[in-house]
Amino acid sequence: MAEANPAPSPSSTDEDAHLSVEAAIAETTEAPQEALTTAVGREMYAVLAAPFEYHHSDVRGGVKLTYITGEQAITRANAALGVDGWTFKVLEHGIHAEADEVWVLAEVTTLIGERVVSRQQFGSQKIKRSRATNVPLDIGFDLKGAATDAMKKCLMAFGVGLYLSHKESEDERRDRATQARQAEFDARRPPPAGANGPVPTTRDEKAAAQAALERERATPAMPVCSLPTCGEMIKPVRSTATNRVLTAQEVVERSLKETGKVYCGLHLAEELARRAKSAASARAAYAGKEGEDDDVPF
């Protein structure tokens, strides 16, 4: 008669289950991006990373910050993952005496597809003290703020509000300034003949309106200064050499002729002066003596 296999003890079953969960988390930690390659992961990420309808702004250390609240982050996680679909755990916490702040190391864990995925982040908050005694008012409240900060950072690693951390490049900043200046210029341009007036009826009125429209279309949009820190629309400027007012188009033409770029009147004068000084220094060096700065009239 075959001998029956002994039933596993409850302790060994619990231990095996615990080890299997730890193994799943460890496997996910080694390759956290693999879960996002699945269709479920991509769909869930799109929901988590969707832009918010409104944000909050604050200035800290002279820098303007745009952020979402802890309530917004929790609401997004509950809606995308389910109230019972994610967990938040504080792993460690402490007080940084030198910085006078509390800190928290936390972890957010969820299930994406069939993979357990975890993200860990630190959060911190300054300790609020009494003005009279300098005694901390409520360390527990400060730790709660640090935990909320850590939770938002963990959820950001899943995509929640991640777009708010985007750093604008120099090219993007320049393009945005150019578009804003161009829009300002377009708004100031007068509308074509007949756009807001009565509709021409006679043959002569129609011919005049058509000629005005063609002149309007032939007028090129005025560019802006190509200097990244400027971006100002080109405007007329008075020449110090001839005391004559140069039109915006003349400024553009001379700028392109002299430098190969489009500069406003102020920066064109600065660029010409810089080039003249560089040329004078080169001539002085070639002649073996120091040269004086040459002023180029503009």
C-alpha positions as CSV (number, residue, x, y, z in Angstrom):
1,M,0.0,0.0,0.0
2,A,1.4,3.3,-1.1
3,E,2.3,5.6,1.7
4,A,0.4,9.0,1.6
5,N,2.5,12.2,1.3
6,P,2.4,14.2,4.5
7,A,0.4,17.4,4.2
8,P,2.6,20.5,4.4
9,S,2.5,22.4,7.6
10,P,0.8,25.8,7.7
11,S,4.1,27.5,8.6
12,S,5.9,26.0,5.6
13,T,3.0,27.0,3.3
14,D,3.1,30.6,4.5
15,E,6.9,30.6,4.2
16,D,6.7,29.4,0.6
17,A,4.1,31.9,-0.3
18,H,6.1,34.7,1.2
19,L,9.2,33.6,-0.7
20,S,7.3,33.4,-4.0
21,V,6.0,37.0,-3.5
22,E,9.5,38.2,-2.6
23,A,10.9,36.4,-5.7
24,A,8.2,38.1,-7.9
25,I,9.1,41.5,-6.5
26,A,12.8,40.8,-6.9
27,E,12.4,39.7,-10.5
28,T,10.3,42.8,-11.2
29,T,12.9,45.1,-9.6
30,E,15.6,43.7,-11.8
31,A,13.6,44.4,-15.0
32,P,11.0,47.1,-14.1
33,Q,10.5,48.3,-17.6
34,E,9.5,44.9,-19.0
35,A,6.0,45.2,-17.6
36,L,5.4,48.5,-19.5
37,T,6.2,46.7,-22.8
38,T,2.9,44.8,-22.6
39,A,-0.4,46.1,-24.0
40,V,-1.8,46.3,-20.5
41,G,1.2,48.2,-19.2
42,R,1.1,50.7,-22.1
43,E,-2.7,51.3,-21.6
44,M,-2.3,51.8,-17.9
45,Y,0.7,54.1,-18.3
46,A,-1.4,56.3,-20.7
47,V,-4.1,56.6,-18.0
48,L,-1.6,57.3,-15.2
49,A,0.5,59.8,-17.2
50,A,-2.5,61.8,-18.6
51,P,-2.2,65.6,-17.9
52,F,-4.3,67.1,-15.1
53,E,-6.9,69.7,-15.6
54,Y,-5.3,72.1,-13.2
55,H,-2.1,72.5,-11.3
56,H,-0.7,74.5,-8.4
57,S,2.3,76.9,-8.5
58,D,4.7,78.1,-5.8
59,V,8.0,79.9,-5.6
60,R,10.7,78.2,-3.6
61,G,14.3,79.5,-3.5
62,G,13.5,82.0,-6.3
63,V,12.3,79.2,-8.6
64,K,8.7,78.8,-9.8
65,L,7.4,75.3,-9.3
66,T,4.3,73.7,-10.8
67,Y,3.0,70.7,-8.9
68,I,0.0,68.5,-8.1
69,T,-1.3,67.9,-4.6
70,G,-1.2,64.6,-2.7
71,E,-5.0,64.3,-3.1
72,Q,-4.7,64.6,-6.9
73,A,-2.0,61.9,-7.0
74,I,-4.0,59.5,-4.8
75,T,-7.2,60.1,-6.9
76,R,-5.3,59.4,-10.1
77,A,-3.8,56.2,-8.6
78,N,-7.2,55.0,-7.3
79,A,-8.9,55.7,-10.7
80,A,-6.2,54.0,-12.8
81,L,-5.1,51.1,-10.5
82,G,-8.1,50.7,-8.3
83,V,-8.5,51.4,-4.6
84,D,-7.3,47.9,-3.8
85,G,-4.8,47.8,-6.7
86,W,-1.8,49.5,-5.2
87,T,-0.1,49.8,-1.8
88,F,2.0,52.5,-0.1
89,K,4.5,51.6,2.6
90,V,6.9,53.7,4.6
91,L,10.2,51.8,4.8
92,E,12.3,54.1,6.8
93,H,12.1,57.6,8.4
94,G,14.2,59.9,10.4
95,I,15.3,63.5,11.2
96,H,18.1,65.4,9.5
97,A,19.2,67.7,12.3
98,E,21.6,69.8,10.2
99,A,18.9,70.5,7.5
100,D,16.2,70.8,10.2
101,E,13.9,68.5,8.2
102,V,12.3,65.1,8.5
103,W,12.7,62.5,5.7
104,V,10.9,59.4,4.7
105,L,11.8,56.5,2.4
106,A,8.6,55.0,0.9
107,E,7.5,52.4,-1.6
108,V,4.5,52.1,-3.9
109,T,3.7,48.6,-5.2
110,T,1.1,47.7,-7.8
111,L,0.2,44.9,-10.2
112,I,0.6,45.7,-14.0
113,G,-0.6,42.8,-16.1
114,E,0.7,39.8,-14.2
115,R,3.8,41.6,-12.8
116,V,4.3,43.1,-9.4
117,V,6.0,46.4,-9.9
118,S,7.5,48.6,-7.1
119,R,9.0,52.1,-7.0
120,Q,10.9,53.7,-4.1
121,Q,11.6,57.3,-3.4
122,F,12.6,59.7,-0.6
123,G,10.5,62.6,0.6
124,S,11.2,65.4,3.0
125,Q,9.7,68.4,4.8
126,K,11.1,71.2,6.9
127,I,10.3,71.0,10.6
128,K,7.8,73.6,11.6
129,R,8.8,75.2,14.9
130,S,7.2,77.6,17.4
131,R,8.4,81.2,16.8
132,A,8.4,81.8,20.6
133,T,10.2,78.7,21.8
134,N,11.7,77.2,18.6
135,V,10.2,73.8,19.7
136,P,8.8,71.6,16.9
137,L,5.0,72.1,16.7
138,D,4.1,68.6,15.4
139,I,6.7,66.1,14.2
140,G,4.0,63.7,13.2
141,F,2.5,66.2,10.9
142,D,5.9,66.9,9.4
143,L,6.5,63.2,8.8
144,K,3.0,63.0,7.2
145,G,4.1,65.8,4.8
146,A,7.4,64.0,4.0
147,A,5.4,60.7,3.4
148,T,3.1,62.5,1.0
149,D,6.1,63.9,-0.8
150,A,7.7,60.5,-1.1
151,M,4.4,59.0,-2.3
152,K,4.0,61.6,-5.1
153,K,7.5,60.9,-6.2
154,C,6.9,57.2,-6.3
155,L,3.7,57.6,-8.3
156,M,5.6,60.0,-10.6
157,A,7.9,57.1,-11.5
158,F,4.7,55.4,-12.7
159,G,3.9,58.5,-14.8
160,V,1.6,60.5,-12.6
161,G,2.4,64.1,-13.2
162,L,5.8,63.2,-14.8
163,Y,5.3,65.8,-17.6
164,L,5.5,68.6,-14.9
165,S,9.2,67.8,-14.5
166,H,10.0,68.4,-18.2
167,K,12.9,70.9,-18.5
168,E,12.5,73.2,-21.5
169,S,15.5,73.2,-23.8
170,E,17.1,76.3,-25.2
171,D,15.7,75.5,-28.7
172,E,12.2,75.1,-27.2
173,R,12.5,78.4,-25.3
174,R,13.7,80.2,-28.4
175,D,10.9,78.7,-30.6
176,R,8.3,79.7,-28.0
177,A,9.6,83.2,-27.8
178,T,9.6,83.4,-31.6
179,Q,6.1,82.2,-31.9
180,A,4.9,84.6,-29.2
181,R,6.6,87.6,-31.0
182,Q,5.2,86.5,-34.4
183,A,1.7,86.2,-32.9
184,E,2.1,89.7,-31.4
185,F,3.2,91.1,-34.8
186,D,0.3,89.4,-36.6
187,A,-2.2,90.8,-34.1
188,R,-0.9,94.3,-34.7
189,R,-1.1,94.1,-38.5
190,P,-4.1,95.8,-40.0
191,P,-6.7,93.6,-41.6
192,P,-6.9,93.5,-45.4
193,A,-9.2,95.9,-47.1
194,G,-12.8,94.9,-46.9
195,A,-12.2,92.3,-44.1
196,N,-14.3,94.3,-41.6
197,G,-16.0,96.8,-43.9
198,P,-18.7,96.6,-46.5
199,V,-18.5,93.9,-49.2
200,P,-17.4,95.5,-52.5
201,T,-20.1,95.4,-55.1
202,T,-18.9,97.4,-58.2
203,R,-16.1,96.3,-60.5
204,D,-13.8,99.1,-59.3
205,E,-14.4,98.4,-55.6
206,K,-13.7,94.7,-56.2
207,A,-10.5,95.5,-58.1
208,A,-9.3,97.9,-55.4
209,A,-10.1,95.3,-52.7
210,Q,-8.2,92.6,-54.6
211,A,-5.2,94.8,-55.1
212,A,-5.1,95.7,-51.3
213,L,-5.4,92.0,-50.5
214,E,-2.4,91.1,-52.8
215,R,-0.3,93.9,-51.2
216,E,-1.1,92.5,-47.8
217,R,-0.1,89.0,-48.8
218,A,3.1,90.2,-50.4
219,T,4.1,92.0,-47.1
220,P,6.4,89.5,-45.4
221,A,6.0,88.9,-41.7
222,M,8.8,90.7,-39.8
223,P,11.2,88.3,-38.1
224,V,12.5,88.5,-34.6
225,C,16.0,88.8,-33.1
226,S,17.8,85.5,-33.4
227,L,19.6,86.0,-30.1
228,P,18.1,83.3,-27.7
229,T,17.9,85.7,-24.8
230,C,16.2,88.4,-26.8
231,G,13.6,87.2,-29.3
232,E,12.3,90.8,-29.8
233,M,10.5,91.7,-33.0
234,I,12.6,93.8,-35.3
235,K,11.7,97.5,-35.1
236,P,12.9,100.7,-36.7
237,V,16.1,102.2,-35.1
238,R,18.0,105.5,-35.5
239,S,21.5,105.2,-37.0
240,T,24.1,107.0,-34.9
241,A,26.3,107.5,-38.1
242,T,23.7,109.2,-40.3
243,N,21.1,110.2,-37.7
244,R,18.6,108.6,-40.0
245,V,15.9,106.2,-38.9
246,L,16.3,102.8,-40.5
247,T,13.2,100.8,-41.2
248,A,12.7,97.4,-39.7
249,Q,13.4,95.9,-43.2
250,E,16.6,97.9,-43.5
251,V,17.8,96.6,-40.1
252,V,17.1,93.0,-41.2
253,E,18.9,93.5,-44.5
254,R,22.0,95.1,-42.9
255,S,22.0,92.5,-40.1
256,L,22.0,89.6,-42.7
257,K,24.7,91.3,-44.8
258,E,27.0,92.1,-41.9
259,T,26.6,89.0,-39.7
260,G,24.6,86.4,-41.6
261,K,21.9,86.5,-38.8
262,V,18.9,88.6,-37.9
263,Y,19.5,90.9,-34.9
264,C,17.5,93.7,-33.5
265,G,19.0,97.2,-33.6
266,L,20.5,97.0,-30.1
267,H,22.1,93.6,-30.5
268,L,23.2,94.3,-34.1
269,A,25.2,97.4,-32.8
270,E,26.7,95.2,-30.0
271,E,27.7,92.5,-32.5
272,L,29.3,95.0,-34.9
273,A,31.2,96.6,-32.1
274,R,32.4,93.2,-30.9
275,R,33.6,92.2,-34.4
276,A,35.3,95.6,-34.8
277,K,37.1,95.1,-31.5
278,S,38.1,91.6,-32.4
279,A,39.4,92.8,-35.8
280,A,41.4,95.7,-34.2
281,S,43.0,93.3,-31.7
282,A,44.0,91.0,-34.6
283,R,45.5,93.8,-36.5
284,A,47.4,95.0,-33.4
285,A,48.7,91.6,-32.7
286,Y,49.8,91.3,-36.3
287,A,51.6,94.7,-36.2
288,G,53.2,93.8,-32.9
289,K,51.6,96.5,-30.9
290,E,48.4,97.1,-29.0
291,G,45.5,98.6,-30.9
292,E,42.8,100.9,-29.8
293,D,39.1,99.8,-29.9
294,D,37.4,100.9,-33.1
295,D,33.8,102.1,-32.9
296,V,31.6,101.1,-35.8
297,P,28.8,103.6,-36.3
298,F,25.4,102.2,-36.7
